[in-house]
């Protein structure tokens, strides 16, 4: 054990970890290192935010602030009716490691989502999810140095692998080895390592219990080695949300809004740009362009759609014949998209832009490029939609939504204007919310497992007082708790607070991150991966 390191607090992010997932493996003694932190320290369910999805939740965790302050509401950022995948330039608040930099503390950060392109601070950072496969790290040249030292390092697993358990486990091993190397090199006071495969496997193969357990065992092994080699004073485990089965319905909100008179559609039109055009165009052509020029087949499909022969109608016929999956596996997604009935965003009064946002956006005059809802009618229209969605019932007569409320009840801050206007929270997160248009408003969930609101938190070490409770822990509390464990004052603008298990370190005013130009992600491979995991429709 290297007792010469100064690692005071280690934050371990385990994406989608929760009691439902961990308990069976604890019962079978498969995760001795992780379980020891729960048994020897303090632990509690950790309530996630709205929306409880990776791209927005991790920035909330590492800034301690709601999306209305940091500015990331989902996997996509929007400019009018156009979109791009979010990245670190969309995060308008400063992260834990940037605040620690002001207190002359060094940090090592590995694989944390939405941290590309890396910003300068005292320490080292290898970006995680939403970064390209060869991301810009801090300092420059760091990734090449790490690869030279440990061998292959991938941001994403090999999705072509026959065994996803092995592929995701290999990535977990790379994270651990990279972190240990960088901790040796930079001797940080704070370390943050995140494991993403613990989430992704549920989107790909939720019934593959052997693969799920294999991935978690590798995470446990990597944590064990970090603890042995760098002996942090305090260890904190946190997840961004939970994971569980969806036993309700898929509810197609745009289809519902169309029937209520709010959504206008077009057959064979452009609609909102989709991942399909990127995947079948730029990705296969080896470029990073997000534009797409339709071919002869797509133009023909679009023409057919304009006279009523849409992809949805063709799909319904194929489904009745029992060959829909076979045809779908061979049909280019851009061809399907070209022939689809799509939301006409400029002509609609309200719509769902992305299901991950968990809400409805009004097409407001003066805000959207072709807004059709007058400013004077905003509250009237919004209240009408809220009432309509509150009355939505499944085919069994159960409410679709637990709550439907104005955005200001969930988002506050200088970026809140970029949020949806109406927040829609599915009942018990049992229903899968979709933005797609189909002939039916309801259907079976596209994904049988998906995100739940309750994640997990555990902590052990010299900064942790086990005698104090951890009731009502929230995602926003993680950053303040980390800062307090290091004796650093928290940002007075944080929405969370240090949990009772750590001594208060006071508060102070930190300057907000300076306004900078947003950098386009424009990486087709990233968009394809998000779509493949069901994050983009």
Secondary structure, 3 states (H helix, E strand, C coil): CCCCCCCCEEEEEECCCCHHHHHHHHHCCCCHHHHHHHHHCEEEEEECCCCCCHHHHHHHHHHCCCHHHHCCCCCEEEECCEEEECCHHHCCCCCHHHHHHHCCCCEEEEEECCCCCCCCCCEEEEECCCCCCCCCCECCCHHHHHHHHHCCCCCCCCCCCCCHHHHHHHHHHHHHHHHHHHHHHHCCCEEEEEECHHHHHHHHHCCCHHHHHHHHHHHHHHHHHHHHHHCCCEEEEECCCEEEECCCCEEEHHHHHHHCCCCCEEECCCCCCCHHHHHHHHHHHCCCCCCCCCCHHHHHHHHHHHCCCCHHHHHHHHHHHCCHHHHHHHCCHHHHHHCCEEECCCCCCEECCCHHHCEEEECECCCCCCCCECHHHHHHHHHHHHHHHHCCECCCCCECEEEEEEHHHCCCCCCHHHCCCEEEEEHHHCCEEECCCCCCCEECCCCCEEEECEEEEEEEECCCCCCCCCCCCECCHHHHHHHHHCCCCEECCCCCCCCCCCCCCCEECCCCCCCCCCCCCCCHHHHHHHHHCCCCC
